[in-house]
Amino acid sequence: MILLIFEDQAYENFLPLTYTRPVYDLKCGMYTFRERIEKRLKEAGVNVDKVFLASRDYLTKVLKRRNEEALVNEYDKVDDEVLMVNGRLFLDEEKARELLKKLTSEGMIIQKGEILALRVKESTYNEIKEYLRKMKVSNIINSLKGRIKVFEVNGYKVFDYPWEVVIENTEILKEDIIERMKIGSSEELPEKVSVVGDKDKVFVSENVEIEPYVVFNVKSGPVFIDKNVYIQAGARIEGPTYIGEDTIIIGGAQIREGSNIGPVCRVGGELEESIIHGYSNKYHYGFIGHAYIGEWVNLGAGTTNSDLKNTYGTVKVTVKGKLVDTGLLKVGCTIGDMAKTSIGVLIYTGKKIGISAHVHGIITEDVPSFTLWAKSLGAKPTELYLESAIEIQRRMMSRRKKTLSPEEEELIRKLFEITASEREEKGVVRGRFKL
């Protein structure tokens, strides 16, 4: 059987995070949506011969480079029965088994008019593959209704917006860490490291260095420290928290509950209930809370986001040009890949900063991608030169001993074109940026 993980048009709700990745490569807990789908289906007994990743065309080359074993947008190479799964679906063990119990033969699982999963023969797949290719997944429902079994369900968790991922992350982290702790054994904590609560709830992987006078508080959940992490003296880390491989936690840092830190990050100051993808830096003081931050982001000293309105009212976020009431009291910022903040940046509640944007001052509105933004300091929003964006990314990657691949450079160039309308709508000018 081929496992096909797809994204639909709802990826737009997750911009700017999903400009550079499929929606199923977002994280919640210790795993991406895709990793969790594959893991749970395997545990439920699915024998997968090949994984097929369906996404937007412009992401194909980068995805192929990162997933050499998978079929990426190769729609004509399917030669077997296919189990299709929506990449926004959160699969736990129970729902994975329930899904498979329903789809013992050709069938479709639908919730609130959306396809969650679909099992079809090769011949049926060939009839609907153009809908997948063109990201018109909803058309598949009408195409196959009356021809295969249709199961209308409720109670499956499907993410529609990034703040839903952030709000679920804390509890899911707790469950993932507890499950992961059952595999392998933890290293001993050094002397002069304190644990408030049960010491067995701190898992230390190999080659981890923890300086004296670090405090772990695990009363609200466990802490998982992955390989090659370095934690400096005076840090306080509260569970549930995951610290990814090769990450440095700066001395004096306050890492509060629900912190999900990707590999090769540098994190200091205060962090709470936030997700940070790999190779991003929040080295200095400042508060980031209830936020979702992409890869290769650098937050300057003092960068702070608000996650609560003065009115204690629910936070509204602009999605595709319309205000959406999140229904939540706490929503922080969303920051796309390769974005940079300068010293002292203050980000208002629920604001978004686009990919490769450089921001200064106070951010009271969403910032378009590839934009130098300092409105509060009297400067006109100015388009970042494309060649500058590429060179800056090349420099940042070299500091982590990485090289910008031709595929990644091509992606940046393509995204510069794709996001041009964002800048036009915001009145971004071209020319030399001046403060």
N, C-alpha and C positions, 0 to 999 in steps of 0.2 A: 504494500500500500504506500502511496505517496501522501505525505502530510503537507498540505498547502495552507500557508498562513497569509492572509490578505489584509489589506487596509482598504477602507472605503472613503467617501468624500468627507467624512467627519474628521479626517486628519487636520482639516483646516481649523477646527476648534482649538487645536493644540499649538498653533503657530505662536511664536517663532521657533519653538522647540523642534517642530517637525519639518522645518525647511531642510534640515541636514540629515534627517533620519526618518525611517518609517515609524508610524505610530507605535508599532509593536516593539520597537527598540527603546521605548521609554521605560523607566524603572519604577517599581513600587515594591517595597521590601528589598530583599537581597537580590532579586532577579528582575530582568526585563520581562515585559508581558510575553514575549516570544519564548524566552527561556523557561518560563513557568508553564506555558502551554505544552511545550515539548516534554518537560519533566513530568507533569501530571499525567499526560497521556501514556507515556512510557510506563509509569508506575501502575496505570490502570490496565496495562497489558497490550497496548497497541504496538504492533510490529511494523515499524516504519523503515522502508527501504531507502527513501529519499525525502529530503525536505525541500519544498518549493517555496520561495519567498516572492510574493506578488506586491509590487510597489509602483511608485511613479517612475516613468521612463528615465528621468534625469538622474535618479539615484542608482541606476543599474550598475554602472562601472564601479562606484565606491562600494556598493553592497557585494559585488562579485569579489572585489579585492579582500574584503573583510570576511567573506563566507565562501571560501573556495570549494567546500564540499556540497554546497546547496545549489539548486537550480534557481537562478534569479531572473525573473521575467522571461523565462524561456518557455513560453506557453505551448509551443508546438512539440516539445520534448516529453510531454506526459504520455506514458504508455502503460498505465496501470490504473487500478481503482484509486480514487482520490477522496481523502477526508479533508474538507476545507474548513478552516476555523477563522473566525473574525479576530484580527489582531488586537482589538480593544477588549476582548473577553478576558476576565480574570477567572482562571480555573483553579479551584481548590480540589482536593482529592475527591470529595463527595460529588461535586458537580461533574468532574471528569468521568467518573464511573456512571453517573446518571446519563450523561450525554452518550456514552458508548452503548449503554443499555437500550437507548431509543434507536440509535443508528446501527442496527445489526445488518441492515441492507440499505438500498438507496432510500434516502430520506433527508428532510430539512427541518432544522430547529429554528423557530422564529420567536422573537420577543419584541413586543411593541413595534411591529412592522420591520424589524431588522433581522437579517440572517446572522445567527450566532454560529451555526455549524451546518455542514452539508456533506452528505456522503453520496457519491455518484460513481457509476461505471465510466470507463474511458470514453465510450460512445456518447454518453450524456454530457460529460465534461466538454467534449469537442463542440457541442451545441451551444454551450454557455461561455466558452473561454473568451470570446470577444467582449462580453460584458465585463469580465475581470480585467482584460487588457485596457479597456476604456474607463475603468473605475465606475461602472454603472451597475453596481452590485444589486441594487434594489430591483433592477429589471429581471434578475434571475428568478425572483419569487413568482411573478406572473408567468414567466416562461415555463416553469416546471410545476406549478400548481395543477393538481388534477392528474398528474402523471407519476408523481412519487409521493410517499407519505410526508405529511406536514404535521409537525408537532408545535402547537402554540404553547409557550411556557412563560412562567414568571419566576422571579427570585434569583435569576442569574445576574452576576455583577458585570456590568459593561461600563467602561469609563467613557464619559462624553466630554469632559473638560479637565484641564490640568489641575485645578484646585481640588477636584475629586480625588485625584491620585495622591496629592499631598495629604489630604485629610485622612485617607485610608492607610497611608504609609506607616504610621506609628504602630497601629495594632498588627498590621501584616509583618512588620519588622520583628515584633515580639514573637510571633508564631514561627517565622522563618528561622530566627536565631535558635529558638528552643529546639526545633527540628534538626538544625545543622549541628548543634552541640552533641547530638547523639552519635555523630560520625567523628572518629578520631578522638584524640585526647588533648587537653589544654596544657600548655607550659605553666610552670609555677610562676606566681607573681613575685617580683623582687621584694626584698625587705624595704621598709619605709614607704610602701605603697598601701594606701588604706582602702578598704571596701566597706561601704555602708550597706548592710544587708548580707545576703548569702554569697560567700566567695565563689561558690560553684556557678554563679550566674555571670561570671566574667570568663570568657573564652579567649585565650592567648595563643595565637598561631606561632609557627616557628620563625626564628630570627627577628623577634620583636624586641625593641629596646624601650623600657619604661624607666624614666629617671625617678629619683626619690620624690616624695611628697605629691604624688599624683593621687587623686581621690576618685573612686568609682562609687556611684550611688545606684544600686540595682533594685531598690525597693519597688520601682514602677515597671521594671523590665530588665532583661539581660543586655550585656554588651559583648559584641563580637569584634575582636581585633584580628584583622587578616595579616598575611605574611609581610615581613619587612617593614612594619610600621614603627615609627619613632615618636614617642610621646614625651614631651619635655616637662620639666618640673613645674608643679603648681597648677597643672590642668585639672579641671573637674569634669568628669564625664558621667552623664546620667543615662540610664537605660530606659527604653530600648534604643540602642545606637549601634550602627554598623560602621566600622572604619576600614576602608578598602586598602588593598595592597599598596606598599611603597608610599603611604601617606605620612605626612608629618603633622602632628598636633602641637601647636606652638605653646610655650610655657604661659601659664595663666589663663588659657582658653577656658571658656564655659561652654561645654558641649552638652546641650540639654536634650531632653527626651525627644525621640522621633528624628534624630539626626542620621542621615543616610549619605555617607560620604564615599564617592567613587574612588578608583585607584589613582595613585600619583597626585594627590591633592596636598595643598598646604593650607591648614585651617587654624586661625586664631580668633580672638575676640569672642563674641557670643553667637551661637548658632542654635536654633530651636525648630523642631518639626519641619525640616527642609531636606530636599533632595539635591545633591550636587553630583553631576557626572564627572568623569575622569579628567585629569590634567587641568583642573581649575584651582585658582588661588583666592583664598580669603585670609591673607597672612596676618593682617593687622587688626586693631581694635575696631569695633562697630558691631551692630546687631543685624543679623539676617534671620527672619522668622517666617514660617509658613510659606516658604518660597520654593521655586523649582528653577535650578540653574543648570545650564548645559555644559558642554565640554569647552576647554581652552578659554575659559572666562577668567579675567583678572579684576578683582575688586580692590580698589585703592584704599589706603588708610582712612578710617572713619566712615567708610561707606555703610549706610544704615537704611533699612527699609521699615516702613510702617506696616503693621499687619492688623491694625485695629483703628477704626474711625473714632474721632472724638465724640461722636453722637452715640456710639455703641450700636449703630444700625448695621444692617446687612450690607456687605460689600457688593458693588456692581462693577462688572468688568466688561470692557468693549470686546466683542467677538464678531468678526466679519462686519464691522461698522455699526453694530447694534449693541446697546447696553443689555447685559444679561445679569439678573440678580442671582448671585451665587447662593443666597439663603444662609450664608455663613457670616459670623461676626469677625472671623480672622482669616484674611487672605493676604499673603505677601506678594512679592514681585515674581515675575517670570522673565528669565533672561536667556536669550538665545546664544548659541555657540559663538565663540570668538569675540564676544562683547567685552568692553573695558570701561571701568569707572575710574575717575580721577579721585584725588583726596577729597574727603568731606562731602561726598555725594549723598544726598538725602532723597530717597525714593518713596513717593506717596503710595498709599494703600492700593494694592491690586494692579499696579502699573506694569506694563510690558516693555522690555528693551530688546530690540531686534538684533539679528546676527550682525557681527562686525560693527556694531554701533559703538561710538566713544562718547561717554556722557560726562558732563561737568555740572556742578551746582545742584539745584533742586529740581527733581523730576516730578512734575505735576500732571503729565499726560504721557501716553504711550509714545515710544521713540521708534521711528522707522529703522529698518536695517540699513547698514552702510551709511550711517549719518553721524556727523560730528554735532553734538547737541549741547548747547549752553544757553538756552533761552533766558534762564533766570539771571544770567550774567550779562545780558544785553547783546549776545551774539546771534546772528542769523543761523538757523539750522543749515548745515552745509554738507554736501555729499562727499563722502570719503572717496578719494581716488581709488579706483579698482586695483591698480598696481601697488598702491600703498597697503591695501587690505591684504593682498597676497604676500607682500614682503614682511609685514608685521606677523602674519601667521607663521611664515617660514622661520622668522627669528624666534618666536615663542616656542615652536616645536624643537628647534635646535637646542634650547636650554634644557629640554628633557631628553636630549639625545635621540630625537625623532626627526624624520625627513618628510617634508611635504611631498606627497606622491603626485604624479601627473594627474591621476584621477581626482584627487582632492583639489588640486588647483583648477581643473576643469569645472568641478562642482562650484567652487567659489565664483568663477566667471559666470556660470549659468545662473546662480542665485542673484548675482548683481542685476542681471536682466529681469529675472522673475519679480524682484522686489522693487523695480523702478516705479511702479504705480503707487506703492506705499509712500515713497518720498515725494512724488508729485502731489498727492492728496494733502500732505502736510506742509507743502510750500517750501520744500528743501531746495536751496540754491546750489549752483555749481561755482567752483572757484576756490580761492584760498581762504581757509578758515582763520578768523581773527578773533581774539579775545581782548 
